[in-house]
Amino acid sequence: MRSAPTILHLDMDAFYASVEQASKPSLRGKAVIVGGLGPRGVVATASYEARVHGVHSAMPMSQARRLAPNAAYLVPRFALYRSISDQVMALLRALSPLVEPLSLDEAFVDLEAGGTAWDERSARLVGAKLRADIRAVTGLTGSVGLAASKMLAKIASEEAKPDGLVVIQPGSEREMLAPMSVRTLPGVGPATGDHLRRAGIHTVGEIAEAGEDELVRLLGKAHGHALYAMALARDDRPVVAERETKSVSVEDTYDVDIHDRVRVGLEVQRLADRCVRRLRGAGLSGRTIVLKVRRYDFSTLTRSETLRGPTDDPAVVREAAARLLDSVDTTGGVRLLGVGVSGLADYTQEDLFAQAAGGAGEEAAEGEEPEPAPEPRPEVPVERRWSAGHDVRHTEYGHGWVQGSGLGRVTVRFETPGSAPGRVKTFRVDDPALEAADPLPLVQTPPDLPEPMRPQEAPPPRPLEA
């Protein structure tokens, strides 16, 4: 483990909910819950105002509604979240070539590898400037932890929440960890935590006192060794800049179990097409097609088929997924379906055939008529759906967002990130003056990033509390 706190962990504060509050002035300072709004939906993120009521991520949405009935419930806008995440990750990559994203809103950075920090003072300055830059570029806040290892940097960022910065000084790690709950350590979930509690082990310090042999006896060799090392603050894992994508997949959970076998087949075909679009968007192809089916009784079945070569052909993926579905009994109903592709490559089997033929076949031979393009299918009009929280534009009232819809009506609040809380109007769902719109930037004109902090401007240390 290094001798200076030059590993940084950034965690954006209640990211999805904070984005929604920043883009909707009427929701600032209020409880906001983002996630699936159907009967089987789960909470993706809850604002700090909603957490006061006991709402947290991964909670069933039905339970969240009981705890916080007056909160704003919104459908995620992942395209917007990704665009803001890209801005944040660009700031991190300006600090070091070694940035390890964990999700859209969380990442490790090796400041020493980027030459931007080499001791506690320089690391603290970098952390303070990063938080200021994130606020200037996105209008959002993030919490920063700095330590000599990844595990400790993540613990520090948790202690820093919300909107703070905590530095763990090398040499103080064991003393700092000792009084903390065993659940603080990575990999200690409810089951392991209960197992340790029954053995009389409640804190990290008690893990260290128990000794490695006792932990191996309680938890098994691999988990026992790893947990003992963490309790002693031993963590030499490097920051890894690029993580290899092992699979691409999509899945849907249905509000009502699907019993119709034909409907199940159509859903699998639709998921296969979505999966291929994501695959192509990443410039990848794959050899193994995977089907996931969760049945009415929560039993989950996974089937896979490996092709002769990698493909990104939607027809091939659809056909393979359909064959896999034939081997699954869906009697009783299906609550979740998923289609994935693994065994990834950056080429397709068709590419190899083309290369072997010297590129022949890409154009019609001389004198031959090219195959005509298929006739476009006529568009079938469908009823417009208005998702809560999504952006709309009205020809008279301008930009707004959907507060809710039902019974043939849609209610819209007209406001923008830079406006005051706006007025509310209700329209017919088929009102021709109302249309879906792209999200507006949270910061209309991002200012120039702040100059680097001078040494005398370094913030005072923030004490670390257990």
C-alpha positions in Angstrom: 0.0 0.0 0.0 1.3 3.4 -0.9 2.5 6.0 1.6 0.3 9.0 0.5 -3.5 9.3 0.1 -3.3 9.6 -3.7 -6.1 7.3 -4.7 -9.3 9.3 -5.1 -12.9 7.9 -5.0 -15.7 10.1 -6.4 -19.3 9.4 -5.7 -21.9 11.8 -7.1 -24.6 12.6 -4.5 -28.0 10.9 -5.1 -27.1 11.2 -8.8 -30.3 10.5 -10.7 -32.4 12.3 -8.2 -30.0 15.3 -8.1 -30.1 15.5 -11.9 -33.9 15.7 -11.8 -33.9 18.3 -9.0 -31.4 20.4 -11.0 -33.5 20.3 -14.1 -36.8 20.9 -12.3 -36.8 24.0 -10.1 -40.1 23.0 -8.5 -38.5 19.8 -7.1 -35.5 21.4 -5.4 -35.4 20.7 -1.7 -38.3 18.1 -2.0 -38.4 14.3 -1.9 -37.7 12.9 -5.4 -37.7 9.1 -6.2 -36.5 7.8 -9.5 -37.2 4.3 -10.7 -39.7 1.9 -12.3 -43.2 3.2 -11.5 -45.1 -0.1 -12.2 -46.3 -2.4 -9.4 -43.0 -4.3 -9.6 -40.8 -1.3 -10.0 -37.8 -0.7 -7.8 -36.1 2.5 -6.6 -33.1 3.5 -8.6 -32.2 6.6 -6.5 -33.9 8.6 -3.8 -33.0 12.2 -3.0 -31.7 13.0 0.5 -35.1 14.5 1.3 -36.7 11.1 0.5 -34.1 9.1 2.5 -35.3 10.9 5.6 -38.5 8.8 5.2 -36.5 5.6 5.0 -36.6 5.3 1.2 -33.4 3.8 -0.4 -32.2 2.4 -3.7 -33.3 -1.2 -4.6 -36.4 -0.8 -2.4 -39.7 -2.0 -4.0 -41.5 1.1 -5.4 -44.7 0.0 -3.6 -42.9 0.2 -0.3 -41.4 3.6 -1.2 -44.9 5.0 -1.9 -46.1 3.9 1.5 -43.1 5.6 3.2 -43.1 8.8 1.2 -46.6 9.2 -0.4 -46.1 12.9 -1.2 -42.7 12.5 -3.0 -42.3 13.1 -6.8 -42.0 9.7 -8.6 -40.1 9.9 -11.9 -39.1 7.6 -14.7 -35.3 7.5 -15.3 -33.9 9.5 -18.2 -30.8 7.5 -18.8 -29.6 9.3 -21.9 -29.4 12.5 -19.9 -27.6 10.8 -17.0 -25.0 9.3 -19.4 -24.3 12.7 -20.9 -23.7 14.3 -17.5 -21.6 11.2 -16.5 -19.5 11.8 -19.6 -18.8 15.3 -18.5 -17.7 14.2 -15.0 -15.5 11.4 -16.3 -13.8 13.8 -18.6 -12.8 15.9 -15.6 -11.4 12.8 -13.9 -9.4 11.8 -17.0 -7.9 15.2 -17.0 -6.4 14.3 -13.6 -4.9 10.9 -14.5 -4.8 8.3 -17.3 -5.9 5.7 -14.6 -9.6 6.2 -14.1 -11.7 3.2 -13.2 -15.4 3.9 -13.6 -17.6 1.7 -11.4 -21.0 3.1 -12.7 -22.3 6.3 -14.2 -21.8 8.2 -10.9 -18.8 6.6 -9.3 -15.1 6.1 -10.1 -11.6 5.6 -8.7 -8.7 7.8 -9.9 -5.0 7.2 -9.4 -3.7 10.7 -8.9 -0.1 9.6 -8.5 -0.1 8.0 -11.9 -1.3 11.4 -13.4 1.4 13.4 -11.5 -1.3 15.6 -10.1 -0.8 14.6 -6.4 2.1 13.0 -4.5 1.3 13.8 -0.8 -1.6 14.7 1.4 -1.6 18.4 0.8 -1.5 18.1 -3.1 -4.2 15.3 -3.0 -6.5 17.5 -0.8 -6.0 20.4 -3.3 -6.9 18.2 -6.2 -10.0 16.9 -4.5 -11.2 20.3 -3.6 -10.7 21.6 -7.1 -12.5 18.6 -8.6 -15.6 19.2 -6.5 -15.6 22.8 -7.6 -15.1 21.9 -11.3 -18.0 19.3 -11.1 -20.3 22.0 -9.7 -19.2 24.5 -12.3 -19.7 22.1 -15.3 -22.8 20.2 -14.2 -24.4 22.2 -11.4 -24.3 19.0 -9.2 -22.3 17.9 -6.2 -20.0 15.0 -5.6 -18.3 13.5 -2.5 -14.6 12.8 -2.6 -12.6 10.3 -0.5 -8.8 10.2 -0.6 -6.7 7.4 0.8 -3.7 5.1 0.2 -6.0 2.3 -1.1 -9.2 1.8 -3.1 -11.0 0.3 -0.1 -10.2 3.2 2.2 -10.9 5.8 -0.5 -14.4 4.4 -0.9 -15.0 4.4 2.8 -13.8 8.0 3.0 -16.2 9.1 0.3 -19.1 7.5 2.2 -18.0 9.4 5.3 -17.9 12.6 3.2 -21.5 12.4 2.0 -23.2 14.6 1.0 -21.0 17.1 -0.8 -17.8 16.7 1.2 -14.2 15.7 1.2 -12.5 13.3 3.6 -8.8 12.4 3.6 -7.6 9.3 5.5 -4.0 9.8 6.5 -1.7 6.8 6.0 -0.8 5.2 9.3 -4.2 6.0 10.8 -6.2 3.4 8.9 -6.5 0.6 11.5 -7.4 3.1 14.3 -10.0 4.6 12.1 -11.5 1.3 11.0 -11.6 -0.4 14.4 -14.9 1.1 15.7 -16.7 0.8 12.4 -19.4 -1.8 11.8 -18.4 -5.0 10.0 -20.9 -3.9 7.2 -18.5 -1.1 6.3 -16.1 -3.5 4.6 -16.6 -4.5 1.0 -18.3 -7.9 0.5 -19.9 -7.9 4.0 -23.6 -8.0 3.2 -26.6 -8.9 5.4 -25.9 -12.6 5.5 -22.2 -12.4 6.3 -22.9 -9.6 8.8 -25.5 -11.8 10.6 -23.1 -14.7 10.6 -20.3 -12.6 12.2 -22.8 -11.1 14.7 -23.8 -14.5 15.9 -20.1 -15.2 16.5 -19.9 -12.1 18.6 -18.1 -10.0 16.0 -19.7 -6.5 15.5 -16.9 -4.2 14.5 -13.9 -4.2 12.2 -11.6 -4.1 15.2 -13.2 -7.3 16.5 -12.6 -9.0 13.1 -8.9 -8.2 13.5 -8.9 -9.5 17.1 -10.6 -12.7 16.1 -7.7 -13.7 13.9 -7.4 -15.1 10.5 -7.9 -18.8 11.5 -11.2 -18.0 13.2 -12.5 -16.1 10.2 -11.5 -18.9 7.8 -13.4 -21.3 10.1 -16.5 -19.1 10.1 -16.5 -17.9 6.5 -14.4 -20.3 4.4 -10.8 -19.9 3.2 -11.2 -17.3 0.5 -13.7 -15.0 2.3 -11.9 -15.4 5.6 -8.5 -14.4 4.3 -9.9 -11.5 2.4 -11.9 -10.1 5.3 -9.0 -10.4 7.7 -6.7 -8.5 5.3 -9.4 -5.7 4.9 -9.7 -5.4 8.7 -6.0 -4.8 8.8 -6.4 -2.1 6.1 -4.4 -4.2 3.6 -5.5 -3.5 0.0 -3.0 -3.4 -2.9 -5.6 -3.5 -5.7 -4.5 -1.1 -8.5 -6.8 1.4 -10.2 -7.6 -0.3 -13.6 -8.3 2.2 -16.4 -10.2 -0.1 -18.7 -12.5 -2.9 -17.8 -13.1 -5.5 -20.5 -16.8 -5.8 -21.3 -17.7 -9.5 -20.9 -21.3 -9.3 -22.1 -24.1 -7.1 -23.4 -27.6 -7.7 -22.2 -31.1 -6.2 -21.8 -34.0 -7.4 -19.7 -37.5 -6.3 -18.7 -39.7 -7.0 -15.7 -43.4 -7.0 -16.4 -46.0 -5.4 -14.2 -48.3 -8.4 -14.8 -47.1 -11.9 -15.5 -47.2 -12.9 -19.2 -49.2 -16.1 -19.8 -49.6 -15.9 -23.6 -46.8 -18.0 -25.2 -47.0 -15.9 -28.4 -46.6 -12.7 -26.4 -43.6 -14.2 -24.7 -42.0 -15.0 -28.0 -42.7 -11.5 -29.3 -41.1 -10.0 -26.2 -38.0 -12.1 -26.7 -37.7 -10.9 -30.3 -38.0 -7.3 -29.2 -35.3 -7.8 -26.5 -33.0 -9.5 -29.0 -33.3 -6.4 -31.3 -32.6 -4.1 -28.3 -29.6 -6.1 -27.3 -28.1 -6.0 -30.9 -28.6 -2.2 -31.0 -26.6 -1.9 -27.8 -24.0 -4.4 -29.1 -23.6 -2.5 -32.3 -23.4 0.8 -30.4 -20.4 -0.5 -28.6 -18.8 -1.7 -31.8 -18.9 -5.3 -30.7 -20.2 -8.7 -31.8 -20.6 -12.0 -29.9 -20.7 -15.8 -30.2 -22.9 -16.8 -27.2 -26.6 -15.9 -27.1 -28.1 -16.1 -23.6 -31.8 -16.2 -22.6 -33.0 -15.4 -19.1 -36.5 -16.2 -17.9 -37.9 -15.6 -14.4 -41.1 -17.4 -13.9 -44.2 -16.6 -11.8 -42.7 -18.5 -8.8 -39.5 -16.4 -9.0 -37.5 -19.4 -10.3 -35.0 -18.1 -12.8 -33.8 -20.2 -15.8 -30.9 -19.3 -18.1 -30.3 -21.0 -21.4 -27.4 -20.3 -23.8 -26.3 -21.2 -27.3 -22.8 -20.7 -28.8 -22.6 -19.9 -32.5 -19.8 -20.9 -34.9 -18.5 -17.3 -35.0 -19.3 -13.8 -33.6 -22.2 -11.9 -35.0 -24.1 -8.7 -34.6 -26.9 -9.7 -37.0 -30.3 -9.1 -35.4 -31.9 -12.0 -37.3 -29.3 -14.4 -36.1 -29.7 -13.3 -32.5 -33.5 -13.4 -32.8 -33.5 -16.9 -34.2 -31.1 -18.2 -31.5 -33.1 -16.6 -28.7 -36.3 -18.2 -30.2 -34.6 -21.6 -30.2 -33.6 -21.2 -26.6 -37.1 -20.2 -25.6 -38.4 -23.4 -27.1 -36.6 -25.3 -24.3 -38.2 -23.3 -21.5 -41.6 -24.1 -19.9 -43.5 -20.8 -19.4 -46.6 -22.4 -18.0 -47.9 -20.4 -15.1 -46.6 -17.1 -16.4 -43.4 -15.1 -16.9 -42.4 -12.0 -14.8 -39.0 -11.2 -16.4 -37.3 -11.8 -19.7 -33.8 -11.0 -20.8 -31.5 -11.5 -23.8 -27.8 -11.2 -23.7 -24.7 -11.8 -25.9 -21.3 -12.9 -24.5 -18.1 -14.1 -26.0 -17.5 -10.6 -27.3 -15.2 -9.6 -30.2 -14.7 -6.5 -32.2 -15.4 -8.2 -35.5 -18.1 -10.5 -37.0 -17.9 -13.8 -38.8 -19.2 -12.1 -41.9 -16.2 -9.7 -41.7 -13.8 -12.7 -41.9 -15.6 -14.1 -44.9 -15.3 -10.7 -46.7 -11.6 -10.5 -45.9 -11.0 -14.0 -47.2 -12.7 -13.1 -50.4 -10.6 -10.0 -50.8 -13.6 -7.7 -50.3 -15.7 -9.3 -53.1 -19.4 -9.2 -52.6 -19.6 -5.7 -51.2 -20.9 -4.4 -54.6 -23.1 -6.0 -57.3 -21.1 -7.6 -60.1 -21.0 -5.7 -63.4 -24.1 -6.3 -65.4 -26.1 -7.5 -62.4 -29.0 -5.6 -61.0 -28.6 -4.8 -57.3 -31.3 -6.3 -55.1 -34.0 -3.7 -54.6 -34.4 -2.2 -51.1 -37.4 -3.5 -49.3 -40.5 -1.3 -49.3 -40.9 0.7 -46.2 -43.7 -0.5 -44.0 -46.4 1.9 -43.3 -46.3 3.4 -39.9 -49.0 2.2 -37.6 -50.3 5.1 -35.4 -50.0 4.3 -31.7 -51.3 6.1 -28.6 -48.6 8.5 -27.3 -47.3 7.6 -23.8 -46.1 10.3 -21.5 -43.6 9.2 -18.9 -43.5 11.0 -15.6 -40.5 13.3 -15.4 -39.7 13.2 -19.2 -39.3 16.4 -21.3 -42.0 17.9 -23.5 -42.5 21.0 -25.5 -45.7 22.9 -26.2 -46.0 25.3 -29.1 -47.5 28.0 -26.9 -46.1 27.4 -23.4 -42.6 26.1 -24.3 -40.4 23.5 -22.5 -41.8 21.5 -19.6 -41.9 18.1 -18.0 -44.6 15.5 -17.4 -46.0 15.5 -13.9 -48.4 12.6 -14.6 -50.9 11.2 -17.1 -54.0 9.0 -17.2 -57.6 8.9 -18.3 -56.7 10.5 -21.6 -55.0 13.5 -20.0 -51.4 14.6 -19.4 -50.3 17.2 -16.8 -47.2 19.3 -17.6 -45.2 21.7 -15.5 -43.6 24.3 -17.7 -40.1 25.2 -16.3 -36.4 24.9 -17.3 -33.2 24.4 -15.2 -32.6 28.2 -15.1 -36.2 29.3 -14.5 -38.3 29.8 -11.4 -40.8 27.1 -10.5 -43.3 27.0 -13.4 -47.0 26.8 -13.9 -49.0 23.6 -14.4 -51.3 22.9 -17.4 -53.3 19.8 -18.4 -53.9 18.7 -22.0 -55.4 15.8 -23.9 -52.8 13.0 -24.4 -53.2 13.5 -28.2 -52.9 17.3 -28.2 -51.1 18.1 -31.4 -49.4 21.1 -29.8 -47.6 18.9 -27.3 -44.6 16.8 -28.3 -41.7 14.9 -26.7 -38.5 17.0 -26.3 -34.8 16.5 -25.5 -33.6 17.4 -22.1 -32.1 20.9 -21.6 -28.5 21.3 -20.2 -28.4 21.7 -16.5 -25.8 24.5 -16.9 -26.8 26.6 -20.0 -23.3 28.1 -20.6 -20.7 26.2 -18.6 -18.1 28.7 -17.3 -14.4 28.3 -17.7 -13.1 25.9 -15.1 -11.7 27.5 -11.9 -8.0 28.1 -11.7 -6.0 25.6 -9.7 -6.2 26.4 -6.0 -3.1 28.0 -4.5 -1.5 26.2 -1.6 -2.8 28.7 1.0 -6.3 28.1 -0.2 -6.4 24.4 0.8 -9.5 23.6 2.8 -8.9 22.6 6.5 -9.0 18.9 7.3 -12.4 17.5 7.9 -12.4 15.1 10.9 -13.4 11.5 10.1 -16.2 10.2 12.3 -16.9 6.6 12.9 
